[in-house]
Amino acid sequence: MKFQNVKTISQIRQEQQTDPVLTMGQELVMLKLDNMQKETTIQTLGQQLAMVKLELIQLKGGGN
């Protein structure tokens, strides 16, 4: 069996680190994940705020 374009893993990793397109892609993925986490946090806080408002209304007697 004959191998073509045989590269060591360290060579491949070095090329990946120096490839600007790959680096930008990785940064884009990280930014998207960060945005997803922020969106989830915002949604959770919004739900908690709504629950607190409902509890406050009930405590003031507005729910009766």
N, CA, C, O and CB atoms as a CASP TS submission, in Angstrom:
PFRMAT TS
TARGET T0000
AUTHOR 0000-0000-0000
METHOD Language model
MODEL 1
PARENT N/A
ATOM      1  N   MET     1       0.840  -1.162   0.000  1.00  0.00           N
ATOM      2  CA  MET     1       0.000   0.000   0.000  1.00  0.00           C
ATOM      3  C   MET     1       0.901   1.245   0.000  1.00  0.00           C
ATOM      4  O   MET     1       1.865   1.334   0.760  1.00  0.00           O
ATOM      5  CB  MET     1      -0.964  -0.013   1.219  1.00  0.00           C
ATOM      6  N   LYS     2       0.560   2.193  -0.867  1.00  0.00           N
ATOM      7  CA  LYS     2       1.376   3.393  -0.992  1.00  0.00           C
ATOM      8  C   LYS     2       0.556   4.600  -0.522  1.00  0.00           C
ATOM      9  O   LYS     2      -0.591   4.777  -0.930  1.00  0.00           O
ATOM     10  CB  LYS     2       1.866   3.587  -2.463  1.00  0.00           C
ATOM     11  N   PHE     3       1.156   5.421   0.336  1.00  0.00           N
ATOM     12  CA  PHE     3       0.475   6.607   0.863  1.00  0.00           C
ATOM     13  C   PHE     3       0.921   7.840   0.100  1.00  0.00           C
ATOM     14  O   PHE     3       2.092   7.980  -0.252  1.00  0.00           O
ATOM     15  CB  PHE     3       0.754   6.779   2.372  1.00  0.00           C
ATOM     16  N   GLN     4      -0.018   8.725  -0.150  1.00  0.00           N
ATOM     17  CA  GLN     4       0.303   9.993  -0.797  1.00  0.00           C
ATOM     18  C   GLN     4       0.059  11.117   0.197  1.00  0.00           C
ATOM     19  O   GLN     4      -0.841  11.036   1.034  1.00  0.00           O
ATOM     20  CB  GLN     4      -0.540  10.199  -2.094  1.00  0.00           C
ATOM     21  N   ASN     5       0.869  12.167   0.099  1.00  0.00           N
ATOM     22  CA  ASN     5       0.711  13.341   0.959  1.00  0.00           C
ATOM     23  C   ASN     5       0.654  12.967   2.438  1.00  0.00           C
ATOM     24  O   ASN     5      -0.254  13.380   3.159  1.00  0.00           O
ATOM     25  CB  ASN     5      -0.546  14.101   0.574  1.00  0.00           C
ATOM     26  N   VAL     6       1.623  12.190   2.873  1.00  0.00           N
ATOM     27  CA  VAL     6       1.659  11.773   4.267  1.00  0.00           C
ATOM     28  C   VAL     6       2.188  12.934   5.096  1.00  0.00           C
ATOM     29  O   VAL     6       3.276  13.452   4.840  1.00  0.00           O
ATOM     30  CB  VAL     6       2.538  10.495   4.458  1.00  0.00           C
ATOM     31  N   LYS     7       1.388  13.344   6.113  1.00  0.00           N
ATOM     32  CA  LYS     7       1.781  14.429   7.017  1.00  0.00           C
ATOM     33  C   LYS     7       1.599  13.935   8.444  1.00  0.00           C
ATOM     34  O   LYS     7       0.705  13.146   8.748  1.00  0.00           O
ATOM     35  CB  LYS     7       0.940  15.734   6.756  1.00  0.00           C
ATOM     36  N   THR     8       2.466  14.420   9.293  1.00  0.00           N
ATOM     37  CA  THR     8       2.308  14.071  10.701  1.00  0.00           C
ATOM     38  C   THR     8       1.189  14.924  11.297  1.00  0.00           C
ATOM     39  O   THR     8       0.823  15.965  10.751  1.00  0.00           O
ATOM     40  CB  THR     8       3.645  14.274  11.485  1.00  0.00           C
ATOM     41  N   ILE     9       0.665  14.470  12.409  1.00  0.00           N
ATOM     42  CA  ILE     9      -0.411  15.205  13.082  1.00  0.00           C
ATOM     43  C   ILE     9       0.073  16.591  13.494  1.00  0.00           C
ATOM     44  O   ILE     9      -0.678  17.562  13.403  1.00  0.00           O
ATOM     45  CB  ILE     9      -0.916  14.426  14.318  1.00  0.00           C
ATOM     46  N   SER    10       1.315  16.690  13.943  1.00  0.00           N
ATOM     47  CA  SER    10       1.839  17.998  14.356  1.00  0.00           C
ATOM     48  C   SER    10       1.916  18.960  13.173  1.00  0.00           C
ATOM     49  O   SER    10       1.689  20.159  13.338  1.00  0.00           O
ATOM     50  CB  SER    10       3.227  17.840  14.995  1.00  0.00           C
ATOM     51  N   GLN    11       2.234  18.452  11.984  1.00  0.00           N
ATOM     52  CA  GLN    11       2.258  19.315  10.795  1.00  0.00           C
ATOM     53  C   GLN    11       0.855  19.810  10.456  1.00  0.00           C
ATOM     54  O   GLN    11       0.662  20.978  10.117  1.00  0.00           O
ATOM     55  CB  GLN    11       2.858  18.560   9.590  1.00  0.00           C
ATOM     56  N   ILE    12      -0.109  18.918  10.551  1.00  0.00           N
ATOM     57  CA  ILE    12      -1.494  19.298  10.247  1.00  0.00           C
ATOM     58  C   ILE    12      -1.984  20.340  11.244  1.00  0.00           C
ATOM     59  O   ILE    12      -2.614  21.323  10.854  1.00  0.00           O
ATOM     60  CB  ILE    12      -2.422  18.057  10.267  1.00  0.00           C
ATOM     61  N   ARG    13      -1.701  20.135  12.520  1.00  0.00           N
ATOM     62  CA  ARG    13      -2.124  21.102  13.550  1.00  0.00           C
ATOM     63  C   ARG    13      -1.450  22.448  13.347  1.00  0.00           C
ATOM     64  O   ARG    13      -2.076  23.492  13.532  1.00  0.00           O
ATOM     65  CB  ARG    13      -1.807  20.568  14.957  1.00  0.00           C
ATOM     66  N   GLN    14      -0.180  22.432  12.968  1.00  0.00           N
ATOM     67  CA  GLN    14       0.542  23.684  12.715  1.00  0.00           C
ATOM     68  C   GLN    14      -0.098  24.433  11.549  1.00  0.00           C
ATOM     69  O   GLN    14      -0.259  25.652  11.611  1.00  0.00           O
ATOM     70  CB  GLN    14       2.039  23.406  12.419  1.00  0.00           C
ATOM     71  N   GLU    15      -0.460  23.722  10.498  1.00  0.00           N
ATOM     72  CA  GLU    15      -1.109  24.349   9.349  1.00  0.00           C
ATOM     73  C   GLU    15      -2.474  24.918   9.734  1.00  0.00           C
ATOM     74  O   GLU    15      -2.857  25.992   9.269  1.00  0.00           O
ATOM     75  CB  GLU    15      -1.262  23.338   8.205  1.00  0.00           C
ATOM     76  N   GLN    16      -3.202  24.201  10.579  1.00  0.00           N
ATOM     77  CA  GLN    16      -4.508  24.675  11.008  1.00  0.00           C
ATOM     78  C   GLN    16      -4.386  25.953  11.823  1.00  0.00           C
ATOM     79  O   GLN    16      -5.234  26.840  11.726  1.00  0.00           O
ATOM     80  CB  GLN    16      -5.221  23.603  11.816  1.00  0.00           C
ATOM     81  N   GLN    17      -3.350  26.046  12.614  1.00  0.00           N
ATOM     82  CA  GLN    17      -3.158  27.238  13.447  1.00  0.00           C
ATOM     83  C   GLN    17      -2.780  28.450  12.613  1.00  0.00           C
ATOM     84  O   GLN    17      -3.087  29.579  12.993  1.00  0.00           O
ATOM     85  CB  GLN    17      -2.087  26.983  14.498  1.00  0.00           C
ATOM     86  N   THR    18      -2.119  28.236  11.484  1.00  0.00           N
ATOM     87  CA  THR    18      -1.669  29.360  10.672  1.00  0.00           C
ATOM     88  C   THR    18      -2.645  29.699   9.549  1.00  0.00           C
ATOM     89  O   THR    18      -2.455  30.696   8.852  1.00  0.00           O
ATOM     90  CB  THR    18      -0.310  29.059  10.090  1.00  0.00           C
ATOM     91  N   ASP    19      -3.680  28.893   9.362  1.00  0.00           N
ATOM     92  CA  ASP    19      -4.657  29.133   8.307  1.00  0.00           C
ATOM     93  C   ASP    19      -5.641  30.210   8.767  1.00  0.00           C
ATOM     94  O   ASP    19      -6.425  29.970   9.686  1.00  0.00           O
ATOM     95  CB  ASP    19      -5.405  27.820   7.933  1.00  0.00           C
ATOM     96  N   PRO    20      -5.614  31.408   8.136  1.00  0.00           N
ATOM     97  CA  PRO    20      -6.467  32.501   8.595  1.00  0.00           C
ATOM     98  C   PRO    20      -7.954  32.216   8.432  1.00  0.00           C
ATOM     99  O   PRO    20      -8.759  32.670   9.245  1.00  0.00           O
ATOM    100  CB  PRO    20      -6.121  33.756   7.855  1.00  0.00           C
ATOM    101  N   VAL    21      -8.328  31.481   7.407  1.00  0.00           N
ATOM    102  CA  VAL    21      -9.746  31.170   7.198  1.00  0.00           C
ATOM    103  C   VAL    21     -10.246  30.259   8.313  1.00  0.00           C
ATOM    104  O   VAL    21     -11.335  30.464   8.849  1.00  0.00           O
ATOM    105  CB  VAL    21      -9.969  30.503   5.815  1.00  0.00           C
ATOM    106  N   LEU    22      -9.460  29.271   8.654  1.00  0.00           N
ATOM    107  CA  LEU    22      -9.833  28.353   9.726  1.00  0.00           C
ATOM    108  C   LEU    22      -9.900  29.103  11.055  1.00  0.00           C
ATOM    109  O   LEU    22     -10.820  28.890  11.844  1.00  0.00           O
ATOM    110  CB  LEU    22      -8.828  27.178   9.816  1.00  0.00           C
ATOM    111  N   THR    23      -8.934  29.975  11.300  1.00  0.00           N
ATOM    112  CA  THR    23      -8.911  30.757  12.531  1.00  0.00           C
ATOM    113  C   THR    23     -10.138  31.649  12.620  1.00  0.00           C
ATOM    114  O   THR    23     -10.754  31.739  13.682  1.00  0.00           O
ATOM    115  CB  THR    23      -7.636  31.600  12.611  1.00  0.00           C
ATOM    116  N   MET    24     -10.507  32.311  11.526  1.00  0.00           N
ATOM    117  CA  MET    24     -11.693  33.169  11.518  1.00  0.00           C
ATOM    118  C   MET    24     -12.946  32.328  11.718  1.00  0.00           C
ATOM    119  O   MET    24     -13.871  32.752  12.411  1.00  0.00           O
ATOM    120  CB  MET    24     -11.784  33.967  10.198  1.00  0.00           C
ATOM    121  N   GLY    25     -12.987  31.163  11.131  1.00  0.00           N
ATOM    122  CA  GLY    25     -14.128  30.267  11.303  1.00  0.00           C
ATOM    123  C   GLY    25     -14.286  29.838  12.749  1.00  0.00           C
ATOM    124  O   GLY    25     -15.398  29.790  13.275  1.00  0.00           O
ATOM    125  N   GLN    26     -13.177  29.529  13.384  1.00  0.00           N
ATOM    126  CA  GLN    26     -13.218  29.132  14.790  1.00  0.00           C
ATOM    127  C   GLN    26     -13.687  30.299  15.654  1.00  0.00           C
ATOM    128  O   GLN    26     -14.475  30.111  16.581  1.00  0.00           O
ATOM    129  CB  GLN    26     -11.830  28.640  15.257  1.00  0.00           C
ATOM    130  N   GLU    27     -13.208  31.499  15.352  1.00  0.00           N
ATOM    131  CA  GLU    27     -13.626  32.683  16.107  1.00  0.00           C
ATOM    132  C   GLU    27     -15.118  32.941  15.904  1.00  0.00           C
ATOM    133  O   GLU    27     -15.816  33.311  16.847  1.00  0.00           O
ATOM    134  CB  GLU    27     -12.803  33.923  15.679  1.00  0.00           C
ATOM    135  N   LEU    28     -15.607  32.749  14.683  1.00  0.00           N
ATOM    136  CA  LEU    28     -17.016  32.949  14.392  1.00  0.00           C
ATOM    137  C   LEU    28     -17.880  31.961  15.173  1.00  0.00           C
ATOM    138  O   LEU    28     -18.917  32.331  15.723  1.00  0.00           O
ATOM    139  CB  LEU    28     -17.274  32.809  12.892  1.00  0.00           C
ATOM    140  N   VAL    29     -17.448  30.717  15.217  1.00  0.00           N
ATOM    141  CA  VAL    29     -18.180  29.706  15.982  1.00  0.00           C
ATOM    142  C   VAL    29     -18.201  30.075  17.462  1.00  0.00           C
ATOM    143  O   VAL    29     -19.237  29.951  18.114  1.00  0.00           O
ATOM    144  CB  VAL    29     -17.548  28.310  15.787  1.00  0.00           C
ATOM    145  N   MET    30     -17.075  30.524  17.994  1.00  0.00           N
ATOM    146  CA  MET    30     -17.018  30.917  19.401  1.00  0.00           C
ATOM    147  C   MET    30     -17.953  32.091  19.671  1.00  0.00           C
ATOM    148  O   MET    30     -18.631  32.112  20.699  1.00  0.00           O
ATOM    149  CB  MET    30     -15.581  31.282  19.802  1.00  0.00           C
ATOM    150  N   LEU    31     -18.000  33.062  18.771  1.00  0.00           N
ATOM    151  CA  LEU    31     -18.895  34.205  18.938  1.00  0.00           C
ATOM    152  C   LEU    31     -20.354  33.779  18.888  1.00  0.00           C
ATOM    153  O   LEU    31     -21.175  34.272  19.662  1.00  0.00           O
ATOM    154  CB  LEU    31     -18.622  35.253  17.866  1.00  0.00           C
ATOM    155  N   LYS    32     -20.678  32.870  17.984  1.00  0.00           N
ATOM    156  CA  LYS    32     -22.051  32.383  17.888  1.00  0.00           C
ATOM    157  C   LYS    32     -22.453  31.641  19.153  1.00  0.00           C
ATOM    158  O   LYS    32     -23.563  31.826  19.652  1.00  0.00           O
ATOM    159  CB  LYS    32     -22.213  31.473  16.670  1.00  0.00           C
ATOM    160  N   LEU    33     -21.567  30.806  19.676  1.00  0.00           N
ATOM    161  CA  LEU    33     -21.866  30.096  20.917  1.00  0.00           C
ATOM    162  C   LEU    33     -22.046  31.067  22.071  1.00  0.00           C
ATOM    163  O   LEU    33     -22.940  30.894  22.898  1.00  0.00           O
ATOM    164  CB  LEU    33     -20.759  29.097  21.242  1.00  0.00           C
ATOM    165  N   ASP    34     -21.206  32.083  22.129  1.00  0.00           N
ATOM    166  CA  ASP    34     -21.307  33.100  23.172  1.00  0.00           C
ATOM    167  C   ASP    34     -22.645  33.826  23.067  1.00  0.00           C
ATOM    168  O   ASP    34     -23.298  34.077  24.080  1.00  0.00           O
ATOM    169  CB  ASP    34     -20.138  34.103  23.072  1.00  0.00           C
ATOM    170  N   ASN    35     -23.054  34.162  21.844  1.00  0.00           N
ATOM    171  CA  ASN    35     -24.342  34.822  21.628  1.00  0.00           C
ATOM    172  C   ASN    35     -25.502  33.925  22.062  1.00  0.00           C
ATOM    173  O   ASN    35     -26.466  34.403  22.659  1.00  0.00           O
ATOM    174  CB  ASN    35     -24.501  35.209  20.153  1.00  0.00           C
ATOM    175  N   MET    36     -25.411  32.640  21.766  1.00  0.00           N
ATOM    176  CA  MET    36     -26.468  31.705  22.157  1.00  0.00           C
ATOM    177  C   MET    36     -26.592  31.642  23.678  1.00  0.00           C
ATOM    178  O   MET    36     -27.698  31.588  24.215  1.00  0.00           O
ATOM    179  CB  MET    36     -26.188  30.299  21.585  1.00  0.00           C
ATOM    180  N   GLN    37     -25.456  31.650  24.363  1.00  0.00           N
ATOM    181  CA  GLN    37     -25.475  31.632  25.820  1.00  0.00           C
ATOM    182  C   GLN    37     -26.110  32.906  26.368  1.00  0.00           C
ATOM    183  O   GLN    37     -26.883  32.857  27.325  1.00  0.00           O
ATOM    184  CB  GLN    37     -24.055  31.467  26.372  1.00  0.00           C
ATOM    185  N   LYS    38     -25.783  34.038  25.764  1.00  0.00           N
ATOM    186  CA  LYS    38     -26.358  35.312  26.206  1.00  0.00           C
ATOM    187  C   LYS    38     -27.860  35.334  25.967  1.00  0.00           C
ATOM    188  O   LYS    38     -28.621  35.794  26.818  1.00  0.00           O
ATOM    189  CB  LYS    38     -25.689  36.491  25.479  1.00  0.00           C
ATOM    190  N   GLU    39     -28.286  34.840  24.816  1.00  0.00           N
ATOM    191  CA  GLU    39     -29.722  34.791  24.505  1.00  0.00           C
ATOM    192  C   GLU    39     -30.460  33.928  25.524  1.00  0.00           C
ATOM    193  O   GLU    39     -31.538  34.298  25.989  1.00  0.00           O
ATOM    194  CB  GLU    39     -29.952  34.242  23.077  1.00  0.00           C
ATOM    195  N   THR    40     -29.890  32.792  25.869  1.00  0.00           N
ATOM    196  CA  THR    40     -30.502  31.905  26.850  1.00  0.00           C
ATOM    197  C   THR    40     -30.598  32.585  28.204  1.00  0.00           C
ATOM    198  O   THR    40     -31.621  32.486  28.881  1.00  0.00           O
ATOM    199  CB  THR    40     -29.709  30.605  26.967  1.00  0.00           C
ATOM    200  N   THR    41     -29.546  33.268  28.596  1.00  0.00           N
ATOM    201  CA  THR    41     -29.548  33.985  29.866  1.00  0.00           C
ATOM    202  C   THR    41     -30.609  35.074  29.871  1.00  0.00           C
ATOM    203  O   THR    41     -31.324  35.235  30.860  1.00  0.00           O
ATOM    204  CB  THR    41     -28.171  34.589  30.142  1.00  0.00           C
ATOM    205  N   ILE    42     -30.719  35.818  28.790  1.00  0.00           N
ATOM    206  CA  ILE    42     -31.717  36.885  28.684  1.00  0.00           C
ATOM    207  C   ILE    42     -33.127  36.299  28.772  1.00  0.00           C
ATOM    208  O   ILE    42     -33.983  36.847  29.467  1.00  0.00           O
ATOM    209  CB  ILE    42     -31.541  37.669  27.358  1.00  0.00           C
ATOM    210  N   GLN    43     -33.370  35.196  28.078  1.00  0.00           N
ATOM    211  CA  GLN    43     -34.689  34.560  28.127  1.00  0.00           C
ATOM    212  C   GLN    43     -35.025  34.083  29.541  1.00  0.00           C
ATOM    213  O   GLN    43     -36.146  34.261  30.015  1.00  0.00           O
ATOM    214  CB  GLN    43     -34.747  33.378  27.148  1.00  0.00           C
ATOM    215  N   THR    44     -34.047  33.482  30.201  1.00  0.00           N
ATOM    216  CA  THR    44     -34.262  32.990  31.561  1.00  0.00           C
ATOM    217  C   THR    44     -34.563  34.150  32.500  1.00  0.00           C
ATOM    218  O   THR    44     -35.479  34.066  33.319  1.00  0.00           O
ATOM    219  CB  THR    44     -33.032  32.205  32.058  1.00  0.00           C
ATOM    220  N   LEU    45     -33.804  35.225  32.388  1.00  0.00           N
ATOM    221  CA  LEU    45     -34.042  36.388  33.243  1.00  0.00           C
ATOM    222  C   LEU    45     -35.414  36.998  32.970  1.00  0.00           C
ATOM    223  O   LEU    45     -36.095  37.431  33.899  1.00  0.00           O
ATOM    224  CB  LEU    45     -32.946  37.440  33.032  1.00  0.00           C
ATOM    225  N   GLY    46     -35.819  37.033  31.717  1.00  0.00           N
ATOM    226  CA  GLY    46     -37.144  37.545  31.368  1.00  0.00           C
ATOM    227  C   GLY    46     -38.257  36.713  31.992  1.00  0.00           C
ATOM    228  O   GLY    46     -39.240  37.255  32.496  1.00  0.00           O
ATOM    229  N   GLN    47     -38.096  35.398  31.956  1.00  0.00           N
ATOM    230  CA  GLN    47     -39.095  34.511  32.561  1.00  0.00           C
ATOM    231  C   GLN    47     -39.150  34.708  34.066  1.00  0.00           C
ATOM    232  O   GLN    47     -40.231  34.742  34.654  1.00  0.00           O
ATOM    233  CB  GLN    47     -38.784  33.044  32.234  1.00  0.00           C
ATOM    234  N   GLN    48     -37.982  34.838  34.691  1.00  0.00           N
ATOM    235  CA  GLN    48     -37.942  35.036  36.135  1.00  0.00           C
ATOM    236  C   GLN    48     -38.565  36.376  36.516  1.00  0.00           C
ATOM    237  O   GLN    48     -39.269  36.467  37.521  1.00  0.00           O
ATOM    238  CB  GLN    48     -36.500  34.958  36.647  1.00  0.00           C
ATOM    239  N   LEU    49     -38.316  37.399  35.734  1.00  0.00           N
ATOM    240  CA  LEU    49     -38.896  38.708  35.991  1.00  0.00           C
ATOM    241  C   LEU    49     -40.416  38.657  35.885  1.00  0.00           C
ATOM    242  O   LEU    49     -41.115  39.248  36.708  1.00  0.00           O
ATOM    243  CB  LEU    49     -38.330  39.743  35.017  1.00  0.00           C
ATOM    244  N   ALA    50     -40.923  37.966  34.896  1.00  0.00           N
ATOM    245  CA  ALA    50     -42.367  37.826  34.736  1.00  0.00           C
ATOM    246  C   ALA    50     -42.976  37.107  35.938  1.00  0.00           C
ATOM    247  O   ALA    50     -44.047  37.490  36.411  1.00  0.00           O
ATOM    248  CB  ALA    50     -42.693  37.068  33.441  1.00  0.00           C
ATOM    249  N   MET    51     -42.310  36.081  36.430  1.00  0.00           N
ATOM    250  CA  MET    51     -42.815  35.351  37.600  1.00  0.00           C
ATOM    251  C   MET    51     -42.810  36.238  38.840  1.00  0.00           C
ATOM    252  O   MET    51     -43.749  36.196  39.635  1.00  0.00           O
ATOM    253  CB  MET    51     -41.971  34.087  37.853  1.00  0.00           C
ATOM    254  N   VAL    52     -41.776  37.030  39.011  1.00  0.00           N
ATOM    255  CA  VAL    52     -41.702  37.931  40.160  1.00  0.00           C
ATOM    256  C   VAL    52     -42.812  38.977  40.080  1.00  0.00           C
ATOM    257  O   VAL    52     -43.424  39.318  41.093  1.00  0.00           O
ATOM    258  CB  VAL    52     -40.318  38.616  40.229  1.00  0.00           C
ATOM    259  N   LYS    53     -43.066  39.481  38.887  1.00  0.00           N
ATOM    260  CA  LYS    53     -44.148  40.462  38.715  1.00  0.00           C
ATOM    261  C   LYS    53     -45.501  39.850  39.070  1.00  0.00           C
ATOM    262  O   LYS    53     -46.321  40.492  39.725  1.00  0.00           O
ATOM    263  CB  LYS    53     -44.173  40.991  37.268  1.00  0.00           C
ATOM    264  N   LEU    54     -45.736  38.612  38.638  1.00  0.00           N
ATOM    265  CA  LEU    54     -46.989  37.938  38.968  1.00  0.00           C
ATOM    266  C   LEU    54     -47.131  37.725  40.475  1.00  0.00           C
ATOM    267  O   LEU    54     -48.212  37.914  41.033  1.00  0.00           O
ATOM    268  CB  LEU    54     -47.073  36.597  38.240  1.00  0.00           C
ATOM    269  N   GLU    55     -46.052  37.337  41.121  1.00  0.00           N
ATOM    270  CA  GLU    55     -46.080  37.147  42.568  1.00  0.00           C
ATOM    271  C   GLU    55     -46.369  38.465  43.272  1.00  0.00           C
ATOM    272  O   GLU    55     -47.122  38.492  44.245  1.00  0.00           O
ATOM    273  CB  GLU    55     -44.751  36.559  43.064  1.00  0.00           C
ATOM    274  N   LEU    56     -45.787  39.545  42.798  1.00  0.00           N
ATOM    275  CA  LEU    56     -46.005  40.863  43.383  1.00  0.00           C
ATOM    276  C   LEU    56     -47.466  41.282  43.232  1.00  0.00           C
ATOM    277  O   LEU    56     -48.056  41.829  44.164  1.00  0.00           O
ATOM    278  CB  LEU    56     -45.081  41.902  42.728  1.00  0.00           C
ATOM    279  N   ILE    57     -48.042  41.028  42.071  1.00  0.00           N
ATOM    280  CA  ILE    57     -49.455  41.347  41.837  1.00  0.00           C
ATOM    281  C   ILE    57     -50.327  40.546  42.804  1.00  0.00           C
ATOM    282  O   ILE    57     -51.279  41.075  43.378  1.00  0.00           O
ATOM    283  CB  ILE    57     -49.856  41.047  40.358  1.00  0.00           C
ATOM    284  N   GLN    58     -49.997  39.273  42.977  1.00  0.00           N
ATOM    285  CA  GLN    58     -50.777  38.424  43.884  1.00  0.00           C
ATOM    286  C   GLN    58     -50.649  38.906  45.318  1.00  0.00           C
ATOM    287  O   GLN    58     -51.632  38.903  46.059  1.00  0.00           O
ATOM    288  CB  GLN    58     -50.325  36.963  43.780  1.00  0.00           C
ATOM    289  N   LEU    59     -49.444  39.322  45.722  1.00  0.00           N
ATOM    290  CA  LEU    59     -49.233  39.803  47.084  1.00  0.00           C
ATOM    291  C   LEU    59     -50.011  41.101  47.342  1.00  0.00           C
ATOM    292  O   LEU    59     -50.488  41.329  48.453  1.00  0.00           O
ATOM    293  CB  LEU    59     -47.735  40.023  47.341  1.00  0.00           C
ATOM    294  N   LYS    60     -50.134  41.929  46.337  1.00  0.00           N
ATOM    295  CA  LYS    60     -50.866  43.186  46.490  1.00  0.00           C
ATOM    296  C   LYS    60     -52.374  42.959  46.430  1.00  0.00           C
ATOM    297  O   LYS    60     -53.151  43.883  46.672  1.00  0.00           O
ATOM    298  CB  LYS    60     -50.442  44.184  45.407  1.00  0.00           C
ATOM    299  N   GLY    61     -52.789  41.745  46.112  1.00  0.00           N
ATOM    300  CA  GLY    61     -54.203  41.436  46.082  1.00  0.00           C
ATOM    301  C   GLY    61     -54.849  41.685  44.731  1.00  0.00           C
ATOM    302  O   GLY    61     -56.077  41.680  44.633  1.00  0.00           O
ATOM    303  N   GLY    62     -54.081  41.898  43.715  1.00  0.00           N
ATOM    304  CA  GLY    62     -54.634  42.169  42.390  1.00  0.00           C
ATOM    305  C   GLY    62     -55.092  40.919  41.675  1.00  0.00           C
ATOM    306  O   GLY    62     -55.778  41.004  40.657  1.00  0.00           O
ATOM    307  N   GLY    63     -54.726  39.770  42.187  1.00  0.00           N
ATOM    308  CA  GLY    63     -55.094  38.537  41.507  1.00  0.00           C
ATOM    309  C   GLY    63     -56.441  37.980  41.941  1.00  0.00           C
ATOM    310  O   GLY    63     -56.903  36.986  41.381  1.00  0.00           O
ATOM    311  N   ASN    64     -57.071  38.594  42.916  1.00  0.00           N
ATOM    312  CA  ASN    64     -58.355  38.069  43.435  1.00  0.00           C
ATOM    313  C   ASN    64     -59.516  38.601  42.671  1.00  0.00           C
ATOM    314  O   ASN    64     -60.661  38.264  42.973  1.00  0.00           O
ATOM    315  CB  ASN    64     -58.530  38.406  44.897  1.00  0.00           C
TER
END
